[in-house]
Amino acid sequence: MVDAAQIKEHAEVVGSDDAHVGTVDHMDGSDRIKLTRRDAEAHGEHHYIPLEWVESIEGDRVRLNKTGEEAEAQWQGDSGQSKGSTASM
């Protein structure tokens, strides 16, 4: 598992396919990342991804072990629901 302390605010989050997923707002507790709501992909809402999805941290880029599409389908929004309500984490 990666060291959460290495995840920096405003780092780009990309999927395993290099697709842009979002931008880090900050760590939310010790086990999930809060993404900014300003990205086009966010549609004005904060989204959260679990730290266990992080494959590596490469400078100012957080790489996930899921594709961008998978991450967006399974991330949690402010409401606590995933985008694809049938998707599981």
N, C-alpha and C positions, 0 to 999 in steps of 0.2 A: 504494500500500500504506500501511496505517496505521503509526503509530509505536508499537512495542510498549511503549515506556516510558510511554505514556499509559494502558495497561491496569492498573488498580488491583486489589489483592486485595479480595475480597468484592464486586466489581462484578457486577451481574446480567448474564447472557448471554441474549439473546433472538434468536429467528429472524427472518427477514424478514417473517414473519406476526405478529410480536409475541408468539409463544408462548415461555414460559419454557423455556430449555434447561438452565441451570445457574447456578452461582456460581463466579467465578474464585477458585481457591486461590492460584495464582501462575503466572508465566511459567516454562515448562520449557525452558530454553535460549533461543534467540532466535527460534524459529519455531513454537512451539506453546504453547497455553494448557492448564494443568492445572485441571480443575474439581474443586470439593469433592465429597466422597463423601456429604455429609450431606443433599443435596437428595433428595426423594422419587424424582425421575427417575433418580438415580444408582444406586439400589438398593445402597447401601453400598460402591460401588467408585469409585475415581477414574477420570475419563475425560479424554481429551485431544482437542483440536481444533486444526487447523493455523491459523496466523496468517493464511494466505491466504483463509480463510473470513470474516474480519472485514471487513465493509463500512464500518462507522464506529464511532466511540466518542462517545457522547453523555453527558457527565458520568460518572455511575456506572453506565452501561449500555453494554454491548458488543453491537452489532447485527451479525448474520451475514448473508451473502449467500445463505443457504439457509433454508428453513423449519425450524421446530423439529423436525418429523417427519424431515426429511431429515438434519438434523444428528445426531439421536439414532440414526438408522439407520447413519450412517457414522462416528461418533466411535470412537476407539480406547479400549479399557479397559486396566486394569493388565496384563492378559494379552497386550496387543498386538493383539488381535483386535477388529475392528469388530463392533458389535451385529448388523448384517446382514452376514454373512460374504461375501455375494456383492456387496455394495455396494463401490464404489470411491471413492477420495477425489478 
